[in-house]
Amino acid sequence: MNNVVARFADGRIVKGVSMNVDITKPACHVRTSDGKMEEVRLADLKALFFVKSLDGDSAHNEAMAAEATDPRARGSILVELRFTDSERLVAFANRFPPLGAYFFLVPVDPKSNNIRILVNRAQVVSIDRLTQAA
């Protein structure tokens, strides 16, 4: 089971757990804390955040630079992403540019509540390769 936060392109948010996220399928299912099963169409998402905690920490400011000693940077490409809603995200990618309509990123902030992020390319304005230096 994965804790997930589904952020839709229209601003809606659904939080819960999911076991069936597959980028080759059009939808996944999220069971909310009240036990309701929600179908989440990937095309309707801005991004799906795989998180440590569904509560999160609203006081935490995400780091926007990679630490030079971060072992997760090994074999990864540092990217900056801008979404259609102007949100900016700095993360590690497996390839540049990412292929496909949906792709995964790992946030550069090791203290982030986000473990990995499934991005809907249709909600991305730009994606740029950055240097690995912090």
Secondary structure, DSSP 8 states (H G I E B T S, - for coil): -EEEEEEETTS-EEEEEES---TTSSEEEEE-TTS-EEEEEGGGEEEEEEES-SS--TT-----S--TT-GGGTT-EEEEEEETT--EEEEEESSSS--SSEEEEEES-TT-SEEEEEEEGGGEEEEEE--S--
